């Protein structure tokens, strides 16, 4: 179990994408799940399966500096899940609406997603956010959004009783070991 958590924790999963498929493939090594999927754009009850998101890198830095102030490589929670690509130099004033923090928990990095409203953003500890100084910042999110597949795993374990018990969980959040 420890190795499973070690293997799965760093994967930057989203509701659909390569890391979610890698997660299911890794779980299937331990548990005989059947992996199923449905294409982006498919209507499912009251929503539509979104496009697949893949992220390669993301950071905030001062222009011309190699030091990353906010770095996806340090924590995949630092980027809003499903962020659209961006590569710009903008002022702190322009950047602020794209920053998300928890003022009541100033040391924690929140998790945010934007499946259905195309945007981009970064999540960071509020202490770090308040320490940002006026001036320009380079913001980079190297990501892509394209049609793909929403995948999930199923396992039916026959029992001795006619009643059914459904156990469900989700794997659509990155690096959240205590989240379901």
C-alpha positions in Angstrom: 0.0 0.0 0.0 2.9 2.4 0.8 4.3 1.8 -2.7 1.0 2.5 -4.3 0.6 5.8 -2.5 4.2 6.7 -3.4 3.5 5.9 -7.0 0.2 7.8 -7.2 0.7 10.9 -5.0 2.9 12.8 -7.5 0.7 12.3 -10.5 -1.1 15.6 -11.6 -4.5 14.1 -12.1 -7.5 16.0 -13.4 -11.0 14.7 -14.2 -9.5 13.3 -17.4 -6.1 13.1 -19.0 -2.9 11.1 -19.2 -2.2 11.2 -15.4 -5.7 9.8 -14.7 -5.2 7.0 -17.1 -1.8 6.3 -15.5 -3.5 6.2 -12.1 -6.0 3.7 -13.2 -3.3 1.6 -14.9 -1.3 1.6 -11.7 -4.4 0.7 -9.6 -5.1 -2.2 -12.0 -1.8 -3.8 -11.1 -3.1 -4.2 -7.5 -6.9 -4.6 -8.1 -8.5 -6.3 -11.1 -10.5 -3.2 -12.2 -12.1 -2.9 -15.6 -11.2 0.4 -17.1 -14.0 2.1 -19.1 -14.2 5.5 -20.8 -16.4 8.0 -22.6 -15.3 10.7 -25.1 -15.1 14.5 -24.4 -18.3 16.2 -25.5 -20.6 13.3 -24.4 -23.7 14.4 -22.5 -23.8 12.7 -19.1 -26.9 13.5 -17.1 -26.8 17.3 -16.6 -23.3 17.9 -17.8 -21.0 17.4 -20.7 -17.6 15.6 -20.5 -15.0 18.4 -20.8 -11.8 18.3 -23.0 -8.8 16.5 -21.7 -6.1 18.6 -19.9 -2.4 17.9 -20.0 0.1 20.1 -18.1 3.8 20.1 -18.7 5.0 23.0 -16.6 3.8 26.2 -14.9 5.5 29.0 -12.9 5.6 32.6 -11.8 8.9 34.4 -11.9 10.3 37.9 -12.2 11.2 38.6 -15.8 14.8 37.6 -16.5 15.1 35.6 -13.3 15.6 31.9 -13.2 14.1 31.8 -9.7 10.5 30.5 -9.7 8.4 32.2 -7.1 5.5 29.8 -7.6 6.5 26.5 -9.2 4.4 23.6 -10.5 7.5 21.4 -10.2 7.5 22.0 -6.4 3.8 21.2 -6.0 1.2 20.4 -8.7 -1.4 22.2 -6.6 0.2 25.5 -7.6 -1.7 25.6 -10.9 -5.4 25.8 -11.2 -6.5 22.4 -12.7 -7.6 22.8 -16.4 -5.8 26.1 -16.8 -5.5 27.3 -20.3 -2.0 28.0 -21.7 -0.4 31.3 -20.9 3.0 32.8 -21.4 3.0 36.6 -20.6 4.6 39.3 -18.6 2.0 41.1 -16.5 1.9 43.5 -13.5 1.1 42.2 -10.0 -2.2 44.1 -10.3 -3.1 42.1 -13.4 -1.9 38.9 -11.8 -3.9 39.2 -8.6 -7.3 38.0 -10.0 -5.5 34.8 -11.2 -4.1 34.0 -7.8 -6.0 31.9 -5.3 -5.1 31.6 -1.6 -6.8 31.0 1.8 -6.5 34.1 4.0 -7.9 32.2 7.0 -5.2 29.4 6.5 -2.2 31.5 5.3 0.2 28.6 5.1 -1.9 26.2 3.0 -2.1 25.9 -0.8 -5.7 25.5 -2.0 -6.9 23.3 -4.8 -8.9 24.9 -7.6 -10.2 23.7 -10.9 -11.7 25.4 -14.0 -13.3 22.5 -16.0 -16.1 24.5 -17.4 -15.0 28.1 -17.5 -11.8 28.6 -19.6 -9.3 30.5 -17.5 -5.9 30.2 -16.0 -4.6 30.6 -12.5 -2.2 29.8 -9.7 -2.8 28.6 -6.1 -0.4 29.6 -3.4 -0.1 30.1 0.3 -1.6 33.4 1.4 1.7 34.2 3.2 3.4 33.9 -0.1 0.8 35.9 -1.9 1.0 38.8 0.5 4.8 38.8 0.1 4.7 39.5 -3.6 6.1 42.9 -4.4 4.7 45.4 -6.9 6.2 45.1 -10.4 6.1 42.7 -13.4 5.9 38.9 -13.3 6.4 36.3 -16.0 3.5 33.8 -15.9 3.8 30.5 -17.8 1.4 27.6 -18.0 2.5 25.1 -20.5 -0.7 23.1 -21.0 -3.1 21.8 -23.6 -6.8 21.2 -23.8 -8.1 18.8 -26.4 -10.8 16.2 -27.0 -10.0 13.0 -25.1 -11.6 10.4 -22.8 -13.0 10.4 -19.3 -11.8 7.1 -17.9 -12.9 5.2 -14.7 -12.4 1.9 -13.1 -15.0 -0.6 -12.0 -14.9 -3.8 -10.0 -17.8 -6.0 -9.2 -17.3 -8.5 -6.4 -20.1 -11.1 -6.3 -21.3 -11.8 -2.8 -23.5 -14.4 -1.0 -26.4 -11.9 -0.4 -28.8 -10.5 -3.0 -28.3 -6.9 -1.8 -25.8 -4.6 -3.5 -23.3 -2.3 -1.8 -21.8 0.5 -3.8 -18.4 1.9 -2.8 -17.2 4.9 -4.8 -14.3 7.4 -4.7 -12.7 9.8 -7.1 -9.2 10.2 -8.4 -9.6 13.5 -10.2 -7.5 15.6 -7.7 -3.7 15.8 -7.7 -1.7 15.1 -4.6 -4.5 15.0 -2.1 -4.0 11.9 0.0 -6.7 12.8 2.5 -9.3 13.7 -0.1 -11.7 10.7 -0.3 
